[in-house]
Amino acid sequence: MRGWPEEVIAWLRENVPGRTTKQVTELINQQGFDKKYEMVFSDAVIKNAKNRYGIKSGTNGGFPKGYSSKYPEGMESYIRSIATGRKTKEIAELVSAHFGIEFSEKQCKAYKKNHDIISGVDCRFEKGHVPANKGKPMSQEQYEKCRATMFKKGDVPANHMEVGEYTHTTDGYLIRKVKETGPQRERFEFVHRAVWEEHNGPVPEGKMVSFLDGNKDNCNIENLVLIDNEENLEMNRSRLRFADPERTKTGVLVAKARVTVRQKKRRK
């Protein structure tokens, strides 16, 4: 593998100590090395470079002082020996007591997944399961507590949307309701995709529609551009998106060129 330019390595040696990988990635992308040497810097790339050139950050991965990211020796075999038939919460409690560490249910769940440890406990209701309260009427006391918030037959929720109305997803995309029934992905459509498809046909697999001015509410066809996932990643990494659509168009061309060069190198 071709080594990094000495200027970049020297910069890493000077700036890595005391900073997390994420902080180094953000900082190095401001230095202009990406354009000067046609390089792409991501968290994974910086982490690999630190290992390759023996550069230590000394930040302990961002964990509190005294925290060890390494689990006690023998922990995996212990978990395997107790996992069968036990829920994650119980396993976490046993591990915490056995090794004298703080091992949360969330950590235990991730550990089991990463080490392919299966307890065999399925907490879901089986098909045909009958709830314990099925067919049993509410007590008068329970009814009085719930009555104020009960839906009556024919009631329409206050936040009900009519077909044709617009709203936003949690990450800011404009969506439009197109039908009353079915799962959400069928009842709503992304407006920017709908506009693109109206002018150009279906969005090809592996492609996405992006906004030239960065405004997700601006779904005018002139503000939309079709790119693939690798080009989108390159634009994010190299900060090739701008509020000025013309500059972003140039950024798209740069991203496409860099992706093409990398693909040719991989094929060689």
Backbone as JSON, one array per atom type, in Angstrom:
{
  "sequence": "MRGWPEEVIAWLRENVPGRTTKQVTELINQQGFDKKYEMVFSDAVIKNAKNRYGIKSGTNGGFPKGYSSKYPEGMESYIRSIATGRKTKEIAELVSAHFGIEFSEKQCKAYKKNHDIISGVDCRFEKGHVPANKGKPMSQEQYEKCRATMFKKGDVPANHMEVGEYTHTTDGYLIRKVKETGPQRERFEFVHRAVWEEHNGPVPEGKMVSFLDGNKDNCNIENLVLIDNEENLEMNRSRLRFADPERTKTGVLVAKARVTVRQKKRRK",
  "N": [[0.85, -1.2, 0.0], [0.55, 2.18, -0.86], [2.4, 4.7, 0.78], [1.51, 7.45, 2.97], [1.78, 11.0, 2.19], [4.65, 12.76, 3.41], [4.19, 15.26, 4.54], [1.55, 15.1, 5.43], [1.69, 13.0, 7.28], [3.43, 14.14, 9.15], [1.8, 16.19, 10.02], [-0.22, 14.73, 11.27], [1.24, 13.52, 13.4], [1.74, 15.74, 14.93], [-0.78, 16.73, 15.57], [-2.55, 14.72, 16.42], [-2.15, 13.74, 19.17], [-3.94, 13.97, 22.2], [-6.37, 14.36, 21.02], [-9.51, 13.0, 19.88], [-10.3, 10.45, 17.43], [-12.43, 11.29, 15.83], [-12.35, 14.08, 16.21], [-9.86, 14.62, 15.05], [-10.36, 13.89, 12.4], [-12.27, 15.81, 11.62], [-10.68, 18.09, 11.83], [-8.52, 17.66, 10.05], [-9.75, 17.68, 7.62], [-10.02, 20.32, 7.14], [-7.66, 21.28, 6.29], [-6.91, 21.16, 3.62], [-5.54, 19.04, 2.51], [-6.91, 17.0, 1.28], [-7.64, 17.88, -1.29], [-5.16, 18.63, -2.28], [-3.64, 16.27, -2.32], [-5.4, 14.47, -3.35], [-6.92, 12.84, -1.58], [-9.09, 11.06, 0.69], [-10.53, 11.62, 3.79], [-11.77, 9.94, 6.46], [-13.28, 8.84, 9.57], [-12.59, 6.13, 9.85], [-10.42, 5.92, 8.08], [-8.54, 7.65, 9.26], [-8.18, 6.36, 11.71], [-6.98, 3.93, 10.88], [-4.64, 4.98, 9.79], [-3.39, 6.04, 12.06], [-2.8, 3.67, 13.42], [-1.11, 2.47, 11.54], [1.11, 4.2, 11.42], [1.88, 4.3, 14.01], [0.87, 6.23, 15.84], [-0.27, 7.67, 18.72], [-3.21, 8.76, 20.43], [-3.87, 9.1, 23.08], [-6.29, 9.53, 24.31], [-7.95, 7.61, 25.29], [-10.12, 6.68, 23.86], [-12.19, 8.43, 24.38], [-13.55, 7.73, 26.67], [-14.45, 8.01, 30.2], [-11.97, 8.95, 32.67], [-10.02, 6.33, 33.92], [-11.65, 4.38, 33.0], [-11.91, 1.25, 31.43], [-11.79, -0.08, 28.25], [-11.52, -2.71, 27.75], [-12.8, -5.87, 28.45], [-13.0, -8.03, 31.37], [-10.76, -10.86, 31.62], [-11.86, -14.0, 30.56], [-14.51, -13.42, 30.51], [-16.17, -13.79, 28.27], [-16.42, -16.61, 28.06], [-17.67, -17.08, 30.49], [-20.14, -15.76, 30.19], [-21.2, -17.27, 28.11], [-21.59, -19.63, 29.46], [-23.67, -19.1, 31.21], [-25.74, -18.04, 29.78], [-27.83, -19.45, 28.48], [-31.29, -19.74, 28.48], [-31.68, -17.46, 30.0], [-32.66, -14.02, 30.43], [-31.48, -10.93, 28.97], [-31.13, -8.83, 30.84], [-30.89, -10.21, 33.28], [-28.56, -11.67, 32.79], [-26.7, -9.58, 32.56], [-26.72, -8.59, 35.18], [-25.69, -10.79, 36.61], [-23.12, -10.98, 35.49], [-22.03, -8.5, 36.27], [-21.96, -8.82, 39.05], [-20.3, -11.06, 39.29], [-17.8, -10.31, 38.17], [-17.32, -7.92, 39.35], [-17.83, -5.46, 38.08], [-19.33, -2.67, 36.28], [-21.84, -3.51, 34.27], [-24.02, -2.97, 31.94], [-27.46, -3.58, 30.89], [-27.79, -2.8, 28.25], [-25.12, -2.83, 27.31], [-24.66, -5.54, 27.59], [-26.47, -6.65, 25.77], [-25.37, -5.73, 23.35], [-22.87, -6.99, 23.51], [-23.52, -9.71, 23.45], [-24.57, -9.85, 20.87], [-22.33, -9.13, 19.3], [-20.63, -11.23, 19.86], [-21.99, -13.39, 19.06], [-23.71, -14.79, 20.85], [-26.31, -16.68, 22.0], [-29.21, -16.75, 23.9], [-31.55, -18.12, 23.77], [-33.97, -17.31, 24.69], [-37.07, -16.13, 23.93], [-38.81, -13.28, 23.97], [-41.09, -12.47, 22.77], [-44.65, -12.56, 22.15], [-46.16, -15.66, 21.46], [-47.57, -16.92, 18.39], [-51.06, -16.91, 18.37], [-51.28, -16.53, 21.05], [-53.16, -15.82, 23.98], [-54.2, -12.94, 25.55], [-54.09, -12.27, 29.07], [-56.16, -10.7, 30.04], [-58.18, -10.86, 28.21], [-61.5, -10.53, 27.12], [-62.38, -9.84, 29.59], [-64.23, -7.54, 31.44], [-63.64, -4.0, 32.08], [-63.03, -2.71, 35.32], [-65.19, -0.47, 37.17], [-63.7, 1.55, 38.29], [-61.3, 1.5, 36.76], [-62.39, 2.17, 34.29], [-63.3, 4.81, 34.68], [-60.89, 6.12, 34.98], [-59.81, 5.91, 32.45], [-61.69, 6.96, 30.7], [-61.72, 9.68, 29.85], [-59.76, 9.87, 27.88], [-60.45, 8.09, 25.98], [-61.1, 6.85, 22.66], [-63.97, 7.41, 20.76], [-66.38, 5.69, 18.72], [-66.06, 6.58, 15.39], [-64.65, 8.85, 15.93], [-62.14, 11.22, 14.98], [-58.67, 11.52, 15.02], [-56.96, 14.4, 16.38], [-54.63, 15.11, 15.06], [-54.9, 14.1, 12.54], [-54.17, 13.73, 9.09], [-55.18, 14.97, 5.92], [-55.47, 13.5, 2.65], [-53.07, 14.65, 0.38], [-52.05, 16.63, 1.97], [-49.13, 18.13, 3.53], [-46.13, 17.28, 5.37], [-43.22, 16.95, 7.52], [-40.43, 14.68, 7.71], [-38.58, 13.29, 10.49], [-35.93, 13.89, 9.96], [-36.11, 16.1, 8.35], [-37.06, 15.98, 5.68], [-39.43, 16.78, 3.12], [-42.65, 15.48, 2.97], [-45.58, 14.01, 1.44], [-48.99, 13.22, 1.89], [-50.58, 10.53, 0.3], [-52.49, 8.56, 0.29], [-55.07, 6.97, 2.27], [-55.01, 4.47, 3.51], [-52.99, 1.56, 4.42], [-49.45, 0.77, 5.05], [-47.14, 3.22, 6.47], [-45.1, 3.91, 4.63], [-46.39, 3.6, 2.24], [-48.52, 5.31, 2.39], [-47.45, 7.83, 2.37], [-45.33, 9.99, 0.38], [-42.02, 10.93, -0.63], [-41.48, 14.2, -1.45], [-39.44, 15.38, -3.04], [-38.38, 13.19, -4.42], [-40.65, 12.38, -5.82], [-41.05, 14.59, -7.51], [-38.71, 14.49, -9.05], [-39.05, 11.99, -10.32], [-41.33, 12.48, -11.76], [-40.37, 14.07, -13.81], [-38.24, 12.61, -14.84], [-38.58, 9.86, -14.69], [-38.48, 6.65, -12.87], [-36.33, 6.56, -9.95], [-33.17, 5.21, -10.3], [-31.92, 2.07, -8.96], [-29.64, 2.23, -6.24], [-29.14, 4.87, -6.58], [-29.7, 8.32, -5.61], [-31.7, 11.23, -4.88], [-30.63, 14.51, -4.56], [-30.25, 17.8, -3.02], [-29.43, 20.81, -4.56], [-29.06, 23.34, -3.37], [-29.06, 22.7, -0.74], [-31.4, 22.99, 0.68], [-34.02, 21.29, 1.92], [-36.67, 21.76, 1.56], [-36.93, 22.91, -0.86], [-38.06, 21.74, -3.57], [-38.04, 22.1, -6.26], [-37.54, 21.15, -9.64], [-35.22, 22.14, -10.85], [-33.52, 22.35, -8.72], [-32.71, 19.89, -8.02], [-30.63, 16.98, -8.04], [-29.25, 13.99, -9.37], [-27.44, 11.5, -7.83], [-25.08, 8.86, -6.98], [-24.68, 6.52, -4.22], [-21.99, 6.36, -3.38], [-20.9, 8.68, -4.43], [-22.38, 10.52, -3.01], [-21.38, 10.04, -0.43], [-18.73, 10.87, -0.81], [-19.13, 13.6, -1.29], [-20.09, 14.41, 1.2], [-17.91, 13.8, 2.88], [-15.87, 15.4, 1.84], [-16.91, 17.87, 2.0], [-18.44, 19.13, -0.11], [-20.8, 20.35, -0.59], [-22.86, 23.21, -0.97], [-24.53, 26.37, -0.24], [-24.92, 27.76, -2.52], [-26.2, 26.8, -5.52], [-24.74, 26.51, -7.96], [-22.1, 26.17, -7.16], [-22.37, 23.78, -5.81], [-23.03, 22.1, -7.94], [-20.56, 22.01, -9.21], [-19.21, 20.73, -7.17], [-20.45, 18.22, -7.29], [-19.46, 17.28, -9.75], [-16.74, 17.11, -9.11], [-16.83, 15.15, -7.09], [-17.81, 12.95, -8.57], [-15.66, 12.58, -10.33], [-13.57, 11.89, -8.55], [-14.56, 9.53, -7.42], [-14.68, 7.92, -9.7], [-11.94, 7.71, -10.32], [-11.02, 6.32, -8.04], [-12.43, 3.92, -8.33], [-11.32, 2.93, -10.7], [-8.71, 2.5, -9.83], [-9.15, 0.51, -7.95], [-10.0, -1.56, -9.61], [-7.65, -2.07, -10.99]],
  "CA": [[0.0, 0.0, 0.0], [1.34, 3.4, -0.97], [2.43, 5.46, 2.02], [0.97, 8.81, 2.95], [2.79, 12.06, 2.04], [5.33, 13.1, 4.66], [3.56, 16.44, 5.12], [0.33, 14.67, 6.12], [2.12, 12.21, 8.44], [3.95, 15.09, 10.13], [0.64, 16.89, 10.59], [-0.87, 13.79, 12.19], [2.05, 13.37, 14.61], [1.65, 16.97, 15.71], [-2.14, 17.09, 15.95], [-3.33, 13.6, 16.98], [-2.13, 13.64, 20.63], [-4.93, 14.74, 22.93], [-7.63, 14.49, 20.27], [-10.16, 11.77, 19.45], [-10.26, 10.23, 15.98], [-13.45, 12.15, 15.21], [-11.84, 15.46, 16.22], [-8.77, 14.7, 14.07], [-10.97, 13.84, 11.07], [-12.86, 17.12, 11.34], [-9.62, 19.08, 11.69], [-7.68, 17.43, 8.87], [-10.54, 18.03, 6.44], [-9.95, 21.76, 6.98], [-6.29, 21.65, 5.94], [-6.7, 21.18, 2.18], [-4.76, 17.89, 2.06], [-7.74, 16.16, 0.42], [-7.54, 18.38, -2.66], [-3.75, 18.68, -2.68], [-3.12, 14.92, -2.56], [-6.52, 13.63, -3.81], [-7.16, 11.85, -0.53], [-10.35, 11.15, 1.41], [-10.29, 11.39, 5.21], [-12.92, 9.58, 7.28], [-12.86, 8.32, 10.87], [-11.93, 4.83, 9.66], [-9.12, 6.16, 7.43], [-7.64, 8.23, 10.27], [-7.87, 5.31, 12.69], [-6.02, 3.03, 10.25], [-3.36, 5.69, 9.64], [-2.78, 6.1, 13.4], [-2.23, 2.35, 13.7], [-0.02, 2.19, 10.6], [2.29, 5.02, 11.72], [2.18, 4.23, 15.45], [0.58, 7.52, 16.46], [-1.24, 7.49, 19.81], [-3.92, 9.98, 20.81], [-3.87, 9.23, 24.54], [-7.6, 9.99, 24.81], [-8.69, 6.44, 25.81], [-11.37, 6.49, 23.14], [-13.25, 9.33, 24.81], [-14.2, 7.24, 27.87], [-14.02, 8.69, 31.41], [-10.68, 8.54, 33.22], [-10.11, 5.12, 34.72], [-12.5, 3.4, 32.34], [-11.2, 0.33, 30.55], [-12.66, -0.6, 27.19], [-11.31, -4.15, 27.68], [-13.55, -6.6, 29.46], [-12.16, -8.96, 32.13], [-10.42, -12.14, 31.01], [-12.78, -15.07, 30.9], [-15.89, -12.95, 30.53], [-16.96, -14.41, 27.2], [-16.76, -18.0, 28.41], [-18.62, -17.04, 31.6], [-21.45, -15.41, 29.65], [-21.71, -18.42, 27.37], [-21.98, -20.69, 30.4], [-24.88, -18.73, 31.95], [-26.7, -17.36, 28.91], [-28.98, -20.27, 28.06], [-32.51, -19.64, 29.29], [-31.74, -16.23, 30.81], [-32.86, -12.77, 29.74], [-30.29, -10.08, 28.94], [-31.01, -8.09, 32.1], [-30.39, -11.13, 34.32], [-27.16, -11.97, 32.46], [-25.92, -8.39, 32.9], [-26.61, -8.52, 36.65], [-24.78, -11.86, 37.04], [-21.76, -10.61, 35.07], [-21.61, -7.39, 37.12], [-21.65, -9.36, 40.38], [-19.2, -12.03, 39.2], [-16.5, -9.68, 37.87], [-17.19, -6.66, 40.09], [-17.8, -4.33, 37.15], [-20.64, -2.18, 35.87], [-22.14, -4.1, 32.96], [-25.44, -2.65, 31.79], [-28.26, -4.43, 30.0], [-27.5, -2.37, 26.88], [-23.81, -3.37, 26.97], [-24.8, -6.99, 27.49], [-27.15, -6.93, 24.51], [-24.39, -5.53, 22.27], [-21.82, -8.0, 23.66], [-24.08, -10.97, 22.95], [-24.68, -9.76, 19.42], [-20.98, -9.11, 18.72], [-19.96, -12.52, 20.08], [-22.91, -14.44, 18.59], [-24.17, -15.56, 22.0], [-27.77, -16.77, 21.96], [-29.73, -17.29, 25.15], [-32.68, -19.0, 23.51], [-35.18, -16.77, 25.3], [-37.83, -15.29, 23.02], [-39.75, -12.52, 24.8], [-42.27, -12.09, 22.0], [-45.81, -13.42, 22.3], [-46.28, -16.66, 20.42], [-48.77, -16.83, 17.57], [-52.2, -17.54, 19.02], [-51.28, -16.23, 22.49], [-54.37, -15.16, 24.45], [-53.91, -12.07, 26.68], [-54.74, -12.68, 30.32], [-57.36, -9.9, 30.3], [-59.1, -10.92, 27.07], [-62.89, -10.82, 27.45], [-62.72, -9.39, 30.94], [-64.61, -6.13, 31.43], [-62.94, -3.08, 32.99], [-63.74, -2.32, 36.55], [-65.69, 0.9, 37.08], [-62.58, 2.44, 38.63], [-60.44, 1.58, 35.59], [-63.11, 2.87, 33.23], [-63.32, 6.24, 34.99], [-59.54, 6.64, 34.75], [-59.5, 5.91, 31.02], [-62.78, 7.48, 29.9], [-61.43, 11.0, 29.26], [-58.88, 9.77, 26.71], [-60.93, 7.02, 25.09], [-61.67, 7.19, 21.36], [-65.32, 6.91, 20.52], [-66.58, 5.25, 17.35], [-66.22, 7.7, 14.46], [-63.75, 9.96, 16.28], [-60.96, 11.42, 14.13], [-57.6, 12.13, 15.82], [-56.73, 15.83, 16.11], [-53.49, 15.28, 14.15], [-55.16, 13.39, 11.29], [-53.85, 14.49, 7.88], [-55.95, 14.64, 4.73], [-54.68, 13.19, 1.46], [-52.62, 15.87, -0.29], [-51.39, 17.53, 2.92], [-47.68, 17.95, 3.64], [-45.47, 17.36, 6.67], [-41.79, 16.66, 7.41], [-39.87, 13.57, 8.47], [-37.75, 13.75, 11.61], [-34.67, 14.44, 9.45], [-36.32, 17.32, 7.58], [-37.53, 15.83, 4.3], [-40.83, 17.11, 2.89], [-43.42, 14.34, 2.48], [-46.97, 14.33, 1.12], [-49.89, 12.08, 2.05], [-51.17, 10.19, -0.99], [-53.61, 7.64, 0.46], [-55.51, 6.83, 3.66], [-54.78, 3.14, 4.08], [-51.71, 0.93, 4.14], [-48.34, 1.19, 5.91], [-46.74, 4.62, 6.28], [-44.29, 4.1, 3.41], [-47.3, 3.65, 1.1], [-49.44, 6.44, 2.56], [-46.73, 9.08, 2.15], [-44.26, 9.97, -0.59], [-41.04, 12.0, -0.55], [-41.83, 15.14, -2.52], [-38.32, 15.59, -3.96], [-38.3, 12.01, -5.3], [-41.81, 12.41, -6.7], [-40.81, 15.61, -8.54], [-37.68, 13.97, -9.96], [-39.61, 10.9, -11.12], [-42.3, 13.08, -12.69], [-39.64, 14.63, -14.95], [-37.18, 11.74, -15.37], [-38.85, 8.44, -14.51], [-38.08, 6.1, -11.57], [-34.95, 6.72, -9.49], [-32.5, 3.9, -10.43], [-31.4, 1.46, -7.73], [-28.3, 2.7, -5.9], [-29.06, 6.32, -6.79], [-30.5, 9.14, -4.71], [-31.94, 12.61, -5.33], [-30.09, 15.44, -3.59], [-30.65, 19.2, -3.2], [-28.26, 21.62, -4.92], [-28.85, 24.45, -2.44], [-29.09, 22.18, 0.63], [-32.7, 23.25, 1.3], [-34.86, 20.13, 1.65], [-38.01, 22.2, 1.2], [-36.89, 23.39, -2.24], [-38.18, 20.54, -4.4], [-38.1, 22.48, -7.67], [-36.72, 20.22, -10.42], [-33.89, 22.74, -11.11], [-32.7, 22.27, -7.51], [-32.5, 18.48, -7.72], [-29.56, 16.32, -8.8], [-29.19, 12.55, -9.13], [-26.08, 11.0, -7.55], [-25.13, 7.54, -6.36], [-24.35, 6.52, -2.79], [-20.56, 6.62, -3.19], [-20.71, 10.1, -4.71], [-22.96, 11.23, -1.86], [-20.41, 9.91, 0.66], [-17.59, 11.73, -1.14], [-19.53, 14.99, -1.1], [-20.16, 14.65, 2.64], [-16.56, 13.75, 3.44], [-15.03, 16.49, 1.34], [-17.66, 19.13, 2.15], [-18.62, 19.66, -1.46], [-22.15, 20.91, -0.7], [-22.87, 24.63, -0.68], [-25.83, 27.02, -0.39], [-24.96, 28.2, -3.91], [-26.38, 25.61, -6.38], [-23.7, 26.37, -8.98], [-20.91, 25.6, -6.5], [-22.67, 22.37, -5.52], [-22.91, 21.39, -9.21], [-19.13, 21.76, -9.37], [-18.88, 19.7, -6.17], [-20.92, 16.93, -7.82], [-18.5, 16.87, -10.78], [-15.51, 16.71, -8.41], [-17.11, 13.87, -6.43], [-17.9, 11.91, -9.6], [-14.31, 12.33, -10.84], [-12.79, 11.18, -7.53], [-15.1, 8.17, -7.32], [-14.25, 7.21, -10.9], [-10.5, 7.42, -10.16], [-10.87, 5.26, -7.04], [-12.95, 2.68, -8.9], [-10.32, 2.44, -11.65], [-7.57, 1.99, -9.05], [-9.55, -0.77, -7.35], [-10.03, -2.57, -10.67], [-6.27, -2.43, -11.32]],
  "C": [[0.88, 1.24, 0.0], [1.24, 4.21, 0.32], [1.86, 6.85, 1.86], [2.09, 9.82, 2.74], [3.37, 12.45, 3.4], [4.67, 14.3, 5.35], [2.32, 16.05, 5.93], [0.69, 13.88, 7.38], [2.63, 13.13, 9.54], [2.81, 15.84, 10.8], [-0.07, 16.01, 11.59], [-0.09, 13.67, 13.5], [1.93, 14.59, 15.53], [0.25, 17.18, 16.29], [-2.98, 15.96, 16.56], [-3.32, 13.57, 18.51], [-3.14, 14.56, 21.31], [-6.25, 14.9, 22.24], [-8.19, 13.1, 19.93], [-10.06, 11.65, 17.94], [-11.25, 11.14, 15.27], [-12.97, 13.59, 15.13], [-10.74, 15.63, 15.16], [-9.34, 14.72, 12.65], [-11.55, 15.19, 10.69], [-11.79, 18.16, 11.06], [-8.84, 18.9, 10.4], [-8.42, 17.78, 7.59], [-10.59, 19.53, 6.21], [-8.59, 22.22, 6.47], [-6.01, 21.72, 4.44], [-5.89, 20.02, 1.64], [-5.58, 17.03, 1.08], [-7.62, 16.58, -1.03], [-6.09, 18.32, -3.17], [-3.23, 17.3, -3.06], [-4.19, 13.95, -3.07], [-6.76, 12.48, -2.84], [-8.53, 12.1, 0.1], [-10.1, 10.78, 2.86], [-11.61, 11.14, 5.92], [-12.4, 9.08, 8.62], [-12.09, 7.02, 10.72], [-10.55, 5.0, 9.04], [-8.11, 6.7, 8.43], [-7.23, 7.18, 11.29], [-6.83, 4.34, 12.14], [-4.64, 3.68, 10.12], [-2.64, 5.79, 10.98], [-2.12, 4.78, 13.75], [-1.01, 2.08, 12.83], [1.26, 2.93, 10.98], [2.58, 5.11, 13.21], [1.95, 5.53, 16.18], [-0.53, 7.33, 17.49], [-1.9, 8.82, 20.15], [-3.91, 10.2, 22.31], [-5.19, 9.67, 25.12], [-8.43, 8.86, 25.37], [-10.06, 6.33, 25.17], [-12.5, 7.38, 23.58], [-13.98, 8.86, 26.06], [-13.7, 7.99, 29.09], [-12.69, 8.13, 31.92], [-10.87, 7.31, 34.11], [-10.96, 4.04, 34.08], [-11.65, 2.53, 31.43], [-12.15, -0.22, 29.52], [-12.5, -2.11, 27.04], [-12.07, -4.83, 28.8], [-12.62, -7.6, 30.16], [-11.91, -10.26, 31.38], [-11.41, -13.21, 31.47], [-14.25, -14.67, 30.86], [-16.74, -13.62, 29.46], [-17.38, -15.83, 27.55], [-17.76, -18.05, 29.55], [-20.03, -16.75, 31.09], [-22.05, -16.59, 28.88], [-22.24, -19.51, 28.31], [-23.29, -20.38, 31.12], [-26.01, -18.23, 31.07], [-27.97, -18.15, 28.64], [-30.16, -20.13, 29.03], [-32.65, -18.38, 30.12], [-31.95, -15.01, 29.91], [-31.61, -11.9, 29.87], [-30.08, -9.35, 30.25], [-30.43, -8.96, 33.2], [-28.93, -11.47, 34.07], [-26.27, -10.81, 32.86], [-25.69, -8.29, 34.4], [-25.63, -9.57, 37.17], [-23.33, -11.53, 36.69], [-21.21, -9.5, 35.97], [-21.17, -7.9, 38.49], [-20.42, -10.25, 40.34], [-17.84, -11.36, 39.03], [-16.3, -8.36, 38.62], [-17.08, -5.45, 39.2], [-19.22, -3.84, 36.92], [-20.89, -2.63, 34.43], [-23.64, -3.97, 32.74], [-26.15, -3.63, 30.85], [-27.97, -4.09, 28.54], [-26.14, -2.91, 26.42], [-23.89, -4.88, 26.74], [-25.45, -7.39, 26.17], [-26.18, -6.82, 23.34], [-23.31, -6.61, 22.3], [-22.29, -9.34, 23.11], [-24.15, -10.98, 21.43], [-23.32, -9.85, 18.75], [-20.28, -10.45, 18.83], [-20.86, -13.7, 19.71], [-23.31, -15.38, 19.73], [-25.69, -15.52, 22.04], [-28.27, -17.42, 23.24], [-30.9, -18.23, 24.94], [-33.97, -18.54, 24.14], [-35.84, -15.83, 24.31], [-38.92, -14.6, 23.82], [-41.0, -12.1, 24.03], [-43.42, -13.05, 22.31], [-45.84, -14.42, 21.14], [-47.58, -16.46, 19.65], [-49.91, -17.58, 18.25], [-52.27, -17.28, 20.51], [-52.54, -15.44, 22.87], [-54.02, -14.28, 25.65], [-54.71, -12.46, 27.92], [-56.04, -11.92, 30.57], [-58.38, -9.95, 29.16], [-60.51, -11.3, 27.56], [-63.33, -10.37, 28.82], [-63.08, -7.9, 30.9], [-63.77, -5.3, 32.39], [-63.76, -2.92, 34.26], [-64.21, -0.88, 36.38], [-64.58, 1.89, 37.36], [-61.63, 2.62, 37.46], [-61.1, 2.38, 34.47], [-63.1, 4.38, 33.45], [-61.96, 6.87, 34.72], [-59.26, 6.81, 33.25], [-60.5, 6.68, 30.17], [-62.43, 8.78, 29.16], [-60.6, 10.9, 27.99], [-59.32, 8.67, 25.74], [-61.41, 7.58, 23.75], [-63.07, 6.6, 21.26], [-65.46, 6.57, 19.05], [-66.84, 6.47, 16.46], [-65.33, 8.88, 14.78], [-62.57, 10.01, 15.31], [-59.89, 12.09, 14.97], [-57.34, 13.58, 15.42], [-55.6, 16.05, 15.12], [-53.68, 14.53, 12.83], [-54.87, 14.28, 10.09], [-54.73, 14.02, 6.73], [-54.99, 14.29, 3.59], [-54.35, 14.5, 0.73], [-51.93, 16.85, 0.64], [-49.91, 17.14, 3.08], [-47.24, 17.96, 5.11], [-44.0, 17.05, 6.45], [-41.43, 15.4, 8.19], [-39.01, 14.14, 9.59], [-36.41, 14.31, 11.14], [-34.89, 15.52, 8.39], [-36.82, 17.2, 6.16], [-39.02, 16.12, 4.21], [-41.54, 15.88, 2.33], [-44.88, 14.76, 2.3], [-47.82, 13.07, 1.27], [-50.59, 11.82, 0.73], [-52.34, 9.22, -0.88], [-53.9, 7.46, 1.95], [-55.1, 5.51, 4.29], [-53.4, 2.61, 3.69], [-50.64, 1.4, 5.11], [-47.88, 2.6, 5.56], [-45.97, 4.85, 4.99], [-45.15, 4.13, 2.15], [-48.23, 4.85, 1.18], [-48.78, 7.78, 2.27], [-45.67, 8.9, 1.07], [-43.31, 11.13, -0.33], [-41.26, 12.93, -1.74], [-40.69, 15.29, -3.52], [-38.16, 14.4, -4.92], [-39.45, 12.02, -6.3], [-41.62, 13.41, -7.84], [-39.79, 15.11, -9.56], [-38.28, 12.91, -10.89], [-40.64, 11.42, -12.11], [-41.61, 13.58, -13.95], [-38.72, 13.61, -15.62], [-37.47, 10.24, -15.28], [-38.31, 7.95, -13.17], [-36.61, 6.33, -11.23], [-34.28, 5.35, -9.56], [-32.0, 3.38, -9.07], [-29.96, 1.91, -7.49], [-28.11, 4.18, -6.1], [-29.94, 7.04, -5.77], [-30.64, 10.54, -5.29], [-31.49, 13.55, -4.22], [-30.45, 16.88, -3.97], [-29.41, 20.07, -3.46], [-28.01, 22.76, -3.95], [-28.92, 24.01, -0.98], [-30.42, 22.37, 1.34], [-33.66, 22.12, 0.93], [-36.31, 20.5, 1.34], [-38.08, 22.67, -0.26], [-36.87, 22.2, -3.19], [-38.4, 20.88, -5.88], [-37.14, 21.6, -8.46], [-35.33, 20.79, -10.7], [-32.95, 22.64, -9.91], [-32.35, 20.83, -7.16], [-31.42, 17.89, -8.61], [-29.53, 14.85, -8.41], [-27.74, 12.13, -8.96], [-26.2, 9.6, -6.99], [-24.6, 7.62, -4.93], [-22.88, 6.85, -2.53], [-20.25, 8.09, -3.45], [-21.25, 10.95, -3.57], [-22.0, 11.21, -0.67], [-19.21, 10.82, 0.44], [-17.92, 13.2, -0.92], [-19.62, 15.35, 0.38], [-18.76, 14.73, 3.25], [-15.75, 14.99, 3.08], [-15.73, 17.85, 1.38], [-17.84, 19.85, 0.82], [-20.04, 20.17, -1.68], [-22.12, 22.37, -0.24], [-24.3, 25.18, -0.81], [-26.02, 27.52, -1.81], [-25.08, 26.97, -4.81], [-25.27, 25.4, -7.4], [-22.43, 25.77, -8.39], [-21.14, 24.12, -6.21], [-22.59, 21.54, -6.79], [-21.45, 21.05, -9.49], [-18.68, 20.67, -8.41], [-19.3, 18.32, -6.63], [-19.93, 16.4, -8.86], [-17.2, 16.39, -10.15], [-15.7, 15.34, -7.76], [-17.15, 12.73, -7.43], [-16.51, 11.55, -10.11], [-13.49, 11.52, -9.83], [-13.26, 9.73, -7.38], [-14.66, 7.34, -8.51], [-12.79, 6.8, -10.8], [-10.3, 6.27, -9.17], [-11.34, 3.91, -7.59], [-11.96, 2.07, -9.9], [-9.11, 1.85, -10.92], [-7.91, 0.65, -8.43], [-9.55, -1.89, -8.39], [-8.62, -3.01, -11.06], [-5.67, -3.34, -10.27]]
}
